[in-house]
Amino acid sequence: MLWLIALVLVLQALFHWTLEPAIRWFTPLFELKLLPLLLGLLGIWLLAGRTDSDRAH
């Protein structure tokens, strides 16, 4: 039983140590911290579209 507890603790520590960089990189994505920037870029892209006077007849 002690071996099982030790194995679980070692595996948890190993997964935490290896996955911590990925967690740090993807946390802002999952928390939608970049959402205002993405919506602003989308708005600029939509406003910069062609108008009827820009089209060639």
C-alpha positions in Angstrom: 0.0 0.0 0.0 2.9 2.4 0.7 4.3 1.6 -2.7 1.0 2.6 -4.3 0.9 5.9 -2.4 4.5 6.6 -3.3 3.8 5.8 -7.0 0.8 8.1 -7.1 2.8 11.0 -5.5 5.7 10.5 -8.0 3.4 10.4 -11.0 1.6 13.5 -9.8 4.9 15.3 -9.3 6.1 14.2 -12.7 3.0 15.2 -14.6 3.0 18.6 -12.8 6.6 19.2 -13.6 6.2 18.3 -17.3 2.9 20.0 -17.9 3.5 23.2 -16.0 4.9 25.1 -19.0 1.9 24.1 -21.1 -0.4 25.2 -18.4 1.3 28.6 -18.2 1.1 29.1 -22.0 -2.5 28.0 -22.4 -4.1 29.6 -19.3 -4.6 33.0 -20.9 -6.2 31.3 -23.9 -8.7 29.4 -21.7 -9.4 32.5 -19.5 -10.2 34.4 -22.7 -7.8 37.2 -21.8 -7.1 37.9 -25.4 -10.7 38.1 -26.4 -10.9 42.0 -26.5 -7.8 42.1 -28.7 -9.2 39.4 -31.0 -12.6 41.2 -31.2 -10.8 44.5 -32.0 -8.8 42.9 -34.8 -12.0 41.3 -36.1 -13.7 44.7 -36.0 -10.8 46.4 -37.8 -10.8 43.7 -40.5 -14.6 44.1 -41.0 -14.4 47.9 -41.2 -11.5 47.7 -43.7 -13.5 45.8 -46.2 -14.3 46.9 -49.8 -17.1 49.3 -50.5 -19.2 49.4 -53.6 -17.1 52.3 -55.0 -13.9 50.1 -54.8 -15.3 47.4 -57.0 -14.4 47.4 -60.7 -17.4 47.3 -63.0 
